Amino acid sequence: MSKWIKRFYIGLMFAFLYAPIVVLIVFSFNDSKSTAKWEGFTLDWYNSLLQNDYIMKSLYYTILVALVASVLATVIGTFAAFGIFYMRSWQQKLVLNINSIPMLNPDIVTGVSLMTLFVALSLPLGLGTMIIAHVTFNIPYVVLSVLPKFRQMPNEMLEAAMDLGATPWYAFKKVIFPEIKPGVITGALIAFTLSIDDFVISFFTTGNGVTNLSIAVYSMARRGIKPEINALSTLMFTTVLILMVIINKRTKKEDI
């Protein structure tokens, strides 16, 4: 009996979480602007979405920022994890605690802090500041994805390669990187997903003429929910879902 209660509770919890998303996806195909009544299947709202220049421009900036930020965060986070791995135990704990602060910090605090910093440095808010902000909040996730891979390999691997005549860079590229490659890919995918999904930090660090999809959805929703928003939200949810499935599959393969 207790098993059925647990299953019912879990099912109820997931229904509460995902029922609104299911409704949104269903009505993105509704042949009516109304979200209260189903009047037939249509793809018109997706076609209208693709012809919306404002949304297409936002999509361009979203993908551009996500790609650049995820690449930069992956490179910086990988070398940061490399340095942390070869620190002393107390130094590792200190740096990892500092690394965890941006993940635990509320997004609004991070966004306002970065905006204040950019203004203090007289940096014009725009595409560049948004990319810097995304790199900043993505690095800790990359570090936590890559560091476990370093810990799975022998501590003496780098020294052994250098003793055999390899330069530090050659040893890292040919010996260390193949061992940590799964963690690097996972970190890059997580960074890309977080960048696409971010709203609060992007909102505070962007400028005129630079808008990502999350800000575009917010701006459109303030003027009233339109069917195009349902279609756009469905595409964003599907994209993030596919990326999360890929990440989970890679994690399972790494654990086997």
NORLINCOR-V382071 format. One record per run of one state. SS is the DSSP state (H for helix, E for strand, L for the rest). FROM is the first residue (numbers start at 1). TO is the last residue. If there is no record, write none. Layout:
# NORLINCOR-V382071
ss=SS from=FROM to=TO
ss=SS from=FROM to=TO
This chain:
# NORLINCOR-V382071
ss=L from=1 to=1
ss=H from=2 to=27
ss=L from=28 to=29
ss=E from=30 to=30
ss=L from=31 to=40
ss=E from=41 to=41
ss=L from=42 to=43
ss=H from=44 to=50
ss=L from=51 to=52
ss=H from=53 to=85
ss=L from=86 to=88
ss=H from=89 to=104
ss=L from=105 to=106
ss=H from=107 to=120
ss=L from=121 to=126
ss=H from=127 to=151
ss=L from=152 to=156
ss=H from=157 to=163
ss=L from=164 to=167
ss=H from=168 to=197
ss=L from=198 to=199
ss=H from=200 to=205
ss=L from=206 to=212
ss=H from=213 to=222
ss=L from=223 to=226
ss=H from=227 to=255
ss=L from=256 to=256
